[in-house]
Amino acid sequence: MLVLAVLLPVAAWWRFGWHWALGLACGCAVAYFNFRWLKLGVEGLADRIVSTGQPRSGKGIVGRFLIRYVLMGLAAYGILTVSPASLYGLLAGLFLPVAAIACEAAYEAYVALARGL
């Protein structure tokens, strides 16, 4: 995800201009933090369910889930007020996890074919 988050805005700058690149960079940042917070939330819920030690606060987990959507909304609003053309880049950047999963799937398929599996 981090490699794509650097390469895609550079390619967008070259192809579409700085408005798209700025929007794409913001979208990639929001998507990355959204993914990380989602991962922490799921780990927190799993820890709360299976752990016998100190459970995490349910309010904190739910708060993180809600903050993710507030962050996406604020980023979209900020980009839209600065430059409406950047909104397309922001929306494209939110698909960063999908692009990263596609790259991982292609790599795994290559490795499986190279090993003859």
BELRA-V412994 format. One record per helix or strand of 2 or more residues. SS is the DSSP state (H for helix, E for strand). FROM is the first residue (numbers start at 1). LEN is the number of residues. Records with the same first field share a line. If there is no record, write none. Layout:
SS->FROM-LEN, FROM-LEN
This chain:
H->2-15, 18-33, 58-25, 86-8, 96-20
